Amino acid sequence: MIDLGCGEGSLVYAIKKRFPNLKITGIDISPRRIKSLRNRFPKEKFYIRDVCNTNLKKNSFDVINCS
């Protein structure tokens, strides 16, 4: 799953609580938010990027959330 514009990580938290084994990738433009999420969820991948230019491989996610 990828969360575009993951912000403070409220969706990441809710998803991990219900599906702890699900791999989540988060994208946000805010370095502060990404740093916080990396500390909170060290096994997940978070990137500081613009959601319009993620540089991630196409068709590599089963679920996409953008909020």
N, C-alpha and C positions, 0 to 999 in steps of 0.2 A: 504494500500500500504506500502511496505517496500522498503527503499532505502539503499542498501548495499554499503558501501564506500561513504557515503553521503558528505564527505568532507566539503567544504564551504557552501553547501546547495543551490546551484544554481537551481538544479532540484526541491528541496522542495519548494523554492520560486515560481518558475514557475507553479508548480502544485497547490499550495495554492492560487495563483492569479486567476487561471482558475476555480478551484474547491474548494472554501473556506471551505466547510463542510466535505471534505474528511479527514479521519484520516490517518496520516502518522507516520510511525516509521522509525527512521534512525539509522544506525549502522556505526560507524567509530572507528578506532584504536586511533585517536588523541583526548586526553582529551581537548585540547584547542579548537578544532573545535566543539566538542560536547557541551562544555560550551557555546560557542557563539550561537549555534543553539538553545539550551534550552532557552537562553535569548531572542532570536529573535522570537521563536515560543513556548511560554510556555505551550500551550495546547497539543502539540505533544509529542511523546515519542522518546527520543534519548538515545542510549546506547553506552558506550565505550567498544567495543568488537572487536575481530577478526571475520571477516565475515565467516571464516571456522568453528567457534565454537560460534554460537550466543546464544545457550541455550534457544531459543524461541520455542514455541509449533509448531510442524509440521502442515502443511496445515491450518495455521491461517491467511494467507494473500491471497487476490485475485490477486494482482499485485506485481511483484518483479522486481526491477530495480537494476542492478549491473553495475557500470561504473568505 
